[in-house]
Amino acid sequence: MWPDNKLNDLLSIEVPIIQAPMAGFATVELAAGVSEAGGLGSLGLSGASPDDMRSEVRRFRALVKKPINMNFFCHKDTPFDTARHSAWHEKLAPYRQELGLNSDAMPPPVRRPPFGPESCAAVEEIRPEVVSFHFGLPDAALIARVKAVGCKVLCSATTVSEARHLEALGADAIIAQGSRRVATGACS
């Protein structure tokens, strides 16, 4: 038995473990395994289409009947800067050469648009137990829509002031993320 069950109760989980969503890397099977073990499985869905979101959650629900976390990015979207991308690629060339990697092939940019009305509509339809955000929270109207369908909202913060700001915007829980020096004192 855990000494403090506030997080477990909030998220309807048995153990206070939240799997990192890892957009593009974590699988439905990993999320289902974490949830089956009593934690909160997470799907990193930034950049996913509504159809892909529905499909991933359906696959999860077929494996386990436990809470799920749908995770999204809330960064400020900026246009892709080809010159900057090329400069980084060139700067890293000696390291790729040293490791025997193909230094001529420049990887394509990975675009992960921030959470917006289209993603929010999918969340309203799917109704996951938890929705989490990294790099801020969406505007208040979108948060209100997410909460109106019964979702708990989690958000990561890298500083104490950012955590206070996220709490004021309506996050149900804050994920402290950062170095020990930054995170010290962030949790009370």
N, C-alpha and C positions, 0 to 999 in steps of 0.2 A: 504494500500500500504506500502510495506517495504521501509525503507529509502535507502537501498543498495541492489540491485537486482543481483549482480555479480554471487552469487552462484545459484540463481534461473535460471538465464540465462544460466549458464554453464551446469546445469543438466536438463534443460527444465522442471522445476517444478514451482508451484505457490507460495508455502511457503517454507521458509528455514528450513525444518524439514527432517532429514534422520533417518529412522527407523533403530535401531541397528539390525544387521543380526542374532545374537544369534544362531549360528549353532547348530542344534539338538533340538531347542526349539521354534523358531519362525515358523509360518505357512505361507503357500501361502495366506490364507485368510487374515492374519494380514498385509502382504506386500501389497496385493491388496487394503485393506481398507485404508492404509496410502497413497498409490498412488492416490486412488479415492478422498481422502480429499485434495490433492494438494501437498503432500510431496513426498519423494522418498522411496518407499517400497524396502526392501532388503531381499534377500534369502541367508542364510548362507549355502554355498555349499561345505565347506571343507570336504573332505572325500567322497563326492558324486561321483558316477560313471557318465560318460558322459550321459548314458541313463537316470539316475535319474535327472541330470541337465536339459536335454531336457524336460522331463516330468513335472518338477516343473515349468519351464518357460511357457510351453504350458498351464498348469492349470492357471497360473497367467494371461496370455494373454486372456484366455477365460473369466476371470472375469473383466478385465479392460484393456483399451488401453492407457496405460500411461507408462512412463519410469520405468525401473526396474534396480536394482543394484544386481549383482551377487558378492558375497563376498567369499574370499579365505584366507587361512593362508599361510604365507611365512616364517615360522620358519625353523631353521636347524633341519632336522629330525635326531633323535638319536635312537639307539636301546632301546627297552623296558628293564628296569632294574627291574627284579622281586624282588630282595632283597630290593631295595629302596621302591618299591610299598608295600611290606610286612611290612617294618619298619614303614611307614606312617600309614598303617592300624592298626598296633599294638599300635602306639602312640595315635591314636584317639579312641581306645577301651573304655577307661573310659567315654568319652563323649557319645558314643553310648549306653553304659550300663546305664548311668544316664538318658538318654532319652527313654530307653526301646526299643532301636532298635536292630535288630539282629546283634550282634557283631561278629558272626562266619562267616558270608557270606562276602567274599572279592569281591568287584565289579570287573568286568573284565576291563582291560585297554581300554580306548577309543582312538583309533588311528585315527588321522586326518592328512594324509600326506600333505606336502606342495604343493602349486601350481606348476605344471610341464607341460611338453609337452602335455600329454593326456588331462588335464583340459583346456589348452590353445586352443587345437584343437576344443574342444566343444564350447568354448567362440567364436572362429572364426566362427563357424557354426551358433550359436544362435544369435550372434550380439546384446547383450544387450546394452542399452544406457550407462550404468555405470558398471565398475568393480572395486571393492574395495579390499584392502589387509590389513591384520593385521599382525604384527610381521615382518615388512619389505616389500620390493618389490622383485619380482622375478628378475632373471637376465635380463640384458638389451635386449637380443634377444626376450625374451618372452613379455616384455613390448612393444617392437616395433610391435610385431605381434598383440597384443591386440589393440594398438592404430591404427594400419593400417586398422582395420575393423570399425573404427569410435567410439570406446568406450572411454569414459572419465575415467580417472584413479584417484581413491582416495586412500589414505593410512593413517593409524593412526601413530601418533608420540607421544612419551611420554616425550621428551625433545626438547628444541629448536635446539640443534645440530642435533638430529635425523630428525627433520622437514626440516632443511636446506639440509641434505643429501638426503632425499626423493625428495625434490624439484629438486635437481640437477640430480636425476635419472629419472625424467620425470613425477612425479605425478602432475595432474592438480589441485588438492586441497588436503590439509592436514587436517586430523581430529585430533584435539588436545585432547589427552586422558591422564589423570593422575590427581594427586592431585592439588589443587589450587596453592600450592607453586611451583610445577613443571611447571604448565601451564602458570603462570603469565609471561607476556611479550612474550609468544609464538605467539600470534596473533597480527599482525600489519596491 
